Amino acid sequence: MDLIPRTPAPEAGFVPDPADVAAYSWVQEHGRLDPAALAAHLERQGLDPAGAATALRRLADWRLIHPDPADPARGHALPPQSAIAALAAPVEAEIQRSRAELAHRQALVSAFLPHHRQADRGAVDGTGAIEVIADLPGVQAALERASAACRSEVLTIQPGGSSRVPAAMEEGLRRDRALLGRGVRIRTLYHHTARFHGPSQAYVEAATALGAEYRTAHELFGRLIAFDRELVFLPLSDGSPGALVVRQEALLAYLCDIFEQAWTLARPFAAAAEDGLEQVSQELDRTIVRMLAAGLKDEAIARRLGMSLRTARRHIADIMDELGAESRFQAGVAAARAGLLDD
């Protein structure tokens, strides 16, 4: 058996060879790792007996069978769940090692940040107080540098948090874990709709356990990430994947004050079931009614609520039907009579 090359682990969608399945069942039943006896069994099953030794080697490589330390000719079959854990352990250990090495290198390189800021490229005003980063890799690199240099506080507004993809959440959690480990306080605002999003709930639960703080609101003014109230990242107005980086003192103070006001009015993050679906729905309807009365278009309502245009229009149609209104003006009048516009 030692002369047979090691085989790679099966990939997703893999269909096992009939000889491997027969060998696995045979080992479970007989508790033996005898290629000759297995070959006879395969032949009786109408399978190629020459594949017996190869099948045993594959099963051993995949941690599905294990020899008896006292008698290598004997062994037992392991549950697939145990095999999966055994295969994953060295990979996870390597990932942790790589992350530790990456964090070490980032810490070394971040020491050069003070020497680079004066030469930052792309400054709009010529002083470095406002900078445009036009591409996503540049934004990601700048965020990594800011995270590595951050000392005390991160403020984040994530409109439409329920639309974040798992890969981005995993990267964000890795960055948050490093910040929280250094004692940095992290506060994040999501739309209420994020509370209905399973991945967002899992992300918040994991980060909250590490010390991060989360609240939600029906309306948010836009995306923002602030580091130590010295550096703020804002989205570009054209919707491109770049970012506007702000270091101007008065503008920083203004943006952070807006965050604090929104934070004060927001509510602690909770799963929708914990808050009560009816209560969440009523609050959402009241917010949409106010926006309709203010004359906002469907696109603006969807953007401010962090939901798709289709979902926003469905809510609007339901509300107008409930109010018995055929126009937005009629909806506003009916809502005012019903006291839905009162603070």
N, C-alpha and C positions, 0 to 999 in steps of 0.2 A: 504493500500500500504506500510506502514512503516514496516509491519511484514515480507515482502519479502526480503531475503538477497540481499545485493548489488552484482552486477555482474561485472566480470572483463571486461576491454575494449577489443573489438574484435582484433584479430591478423591479420597479413597480410594473404591474401588468404581467409579470412572469408566470408562465404556466409550467409546472414541474414536469420533468420527464417521467413517464410511467414507471420506468425502472427505479427511479428515486423514490417514488411514492410506495412502490411495492417493497423496497428495501426498508424504508422507514417503518411501515406496518409490520414487517417481519421482525425487525429488531425489537419493536414494542412487545411483540408476542413471545419471542424466544430469548431475548436478553443476550444475544450472541453477536459477535462481529467477525464471523467466519466467512470469508469470500467464497470458499468452495461450497459450503452449505447454502449460502445465499444464491449462488449460481444455479444450483439444482432447483431451488425454489422458483427463480425467475424462469427457468426453462419450463417448469410445470405450468407457469402462468402464461406461456406463449411469448415470453420476452427473451431478448438476447442475453444468454448467460455470461457472455464476455464482458458485460457492463457491470458485473457485481462489484468488483473492487473499486471501479470509478464511482459508482453510486455511494459506496460507504465513505470514500474520501470526500465527495461533495457534501454529504450529510455532516461529516465531521467538521469540514471547513465552515459550514453554515451554523455550527454549534447545535445541530439538531440531534446528534448522538454523542455519547461520551463514554470512553472506555473505563472499565473497572480498574482502579489503580493496582489492585492485588492480582488481577488476571486480565491482561490486555485482550485476550480472546473473547472476553465477555464485556458487555456494556449495556447501556440503557438509552432509550429515546427520551429527549427532553421536550417539554411543551414548547410550541413555537413562541409563546410570550417570553419564556426564559431565554430562548435563543436570540430574540430581538434585543433584549436588554444586554446580553453578552456581546453582541455585535456592535451595539451603540456605545458601550462604555469607552473603548479606546478612542472612538471618533469624538465623543463629547470632551474627553480629556484633552485631545489635541486642539479642539476649538477653544477651550478655556486657556490653554497655553498660548495660543495665537492671540487671543484677546488681551492677555496680560502683556505680551510682547508689544502689541500695538499701543496699549495705554502707556507703556514705558517710553516708546519712541515718541509718542505725541507729547508727553511731558517734557522730553528733552528738547524737541523742536519748538515748543511753545515759549521757551525761554528767550527766543529771538523775536517774539511778537513786538516788544517795545521798540525794537530797532527797525521794524518793518512799517509801522503805522505811518511814519512821516513820509514814506515813499509809496503809499497805497496808490494804485493806478485807478483811473476811472473817476476821479473826484470831479463832481459837477461844479463846485464853487471855487476850485483851485486851492482850497485849504485842507482838504481831506475831511471836512465836516459832513459832507454828503457825497456818497459814492454810489455809482450804479454798477452792479454786477449783472452781466447780460445773459449768462448761461448757468444751467443747473449745476454742473460740476464745480463751477466757481463758487456758487452759493453754498454747496455742501462743504467745500473746503473751508470757506469763511466761517460757517457754523461750527465746524470742528475746532478751528482756532479759537473762536470766541468761547466755546465750551471749556476748552482746556485752560484758558486764562481766567475764567470766571471764578470769583472769590466768595460772593455772598448771596446773590439772588438772581433768579430767572423768572420773568413774567411772560406768559404766553397766552395769546388768543388764537384759537383754532376754529374759525367758522366752518360749518359743515363737517365737524369732526367725524360724523358717521360714515363719511365717504373715504376715509383714510384706508389705504390698503395695508394688509397684515405686515408686508415686508417693511414698509415705512414705519409702522408701529414698533416692530422689533428693533429697528435701528434707533428709533427715538428712545425706547426703553433702555437700550445699551448706553446711550449718552446720558440719560437721566440717572441711571444707576451710578455712573462714575461721578456725576455732580453731587448727588445726595451723599455718596460715600465721603466726599470732602466737606460735608456740612453745609452745602449750598441749599438755600430754600427755593423750592420750585412751586409756583402757583399757575394754574392753567384754567382758562375759561373755554367751555364748549357751548354749542347750542343745546337746547333741551332735547333735540332729536337724537343726539348721541346716546342718550339713555336707553333708546330702543335698539341700539346696535350692539350685538353680542361681543364682537372683537373689541369695541371701545370699552365695554364694561369690564372685560378681562384685563385690558391694558391698565385701566384706572385702578382696578383692584390690586394688580401687581405693583404699580408705582406708589399707590397709597400706603401699601405695606412697608415700603422703603422710606416713607416720610413725605412724599409729594402731596399737594393739596389741589383739589378739583372742585369747580362749581360750574353751574350751567345757567343759561339765560335764553329767553326766546329770541331776543335781538342782540346782535353783536355788530360793531361798526366795521370790523375788518381784521385781517390777519396781522399778527404782531408777535415778535420775539425780542425781548429786552434782556440784556446781560448787565448786571450791576448798575443799572440806570446810567450807563456810560456808552452803550452801543445798542441800537435798535435795528432790527431787520423788518422791512415792510415790502409787500408785493408791488410789482410794477403795475402801472395803470392800464397797460395794454394787454394784461393777462398772460404775458410770456413767463417762462419759468425762472426768470432772473429775480433780482431783489434790489431794493433801495436800502443802503446802509447809512444810518444817521448817527452822527456823533456831536451835533450842535447842541450845546447845553440847554438853551431855552426850549427847543423843539423836543428834546428828550424829556424834560420835565413835564411838558404839556401832554405828551403821549402817555407817560407813566401815570399822570393824574387821571386821564381818561380811563386807563385800566383800573385804577383804584375805585373810581366811581362805579364802573361796571361790576367790579368784584363785590362791592358793598351791596348792590341790588340783586346779585345772583344768588342762587341757592346751591347748597352742597350737592355734589353729584350723587345720584342714586339711580338704581334700576327703576324703570317705569313701574314695575309691579310694586316696589316698595313705596313709591310716592302715591300710587293709586292712579290707574289709567284714566278714570273719569276726571280727576282733578287736573291731570296734565292736559287732557283734551280740552277742558273748559278754559284753561289759561291760554292755550294755543288759539282757540277760537276768538277769545277777547282780543288777543294781540292782532290777529288778522283783521278783525272788525275795525280796530283803530286805524290800521294801515289803509284799509279800504276807504274809511271816512276821510283820511288825509289825502286821498287821491293817488296813492301809489299804484303803479302798474304791477301786473302779475310777476314780471321778471324781477322787479325790485323787491317784492314781497318774498319771493323764493330765495333770493340772495341773502336778505337780512335774516331769514329764518333758518338758513342752512339746509334747505331741502331742494329737491328737483322741481323744475317748473311744472312738470306733470302732477306731482304730488300737491304742490301749492294750489294749482287750479282745481284739483279735486276737492280740497278743503274749502276753497272759495265758493265753488258751486254748491257744496253741502250747506254752507252757512247762509247763502242767499236763498236757498230753498227753505231752510228752517225759518228765516225771517220773512218769507213770503215776498221777497223783493225780486223785481225783474231788472233792476239797474243798480249800479253802485250807489247812486244818489239815494234811491229808495232804501237800500240796505243801511246807509248811514242814518237816515231819518228813523227807520225802525229800530236800529241799535240805540240811538239816543233816547227814544221813548222807553226802551226797555232798560235803560240805565247801564248799558254795556260799555259806554264810553266814559263813565265816571271813574275817577281814580280811586 
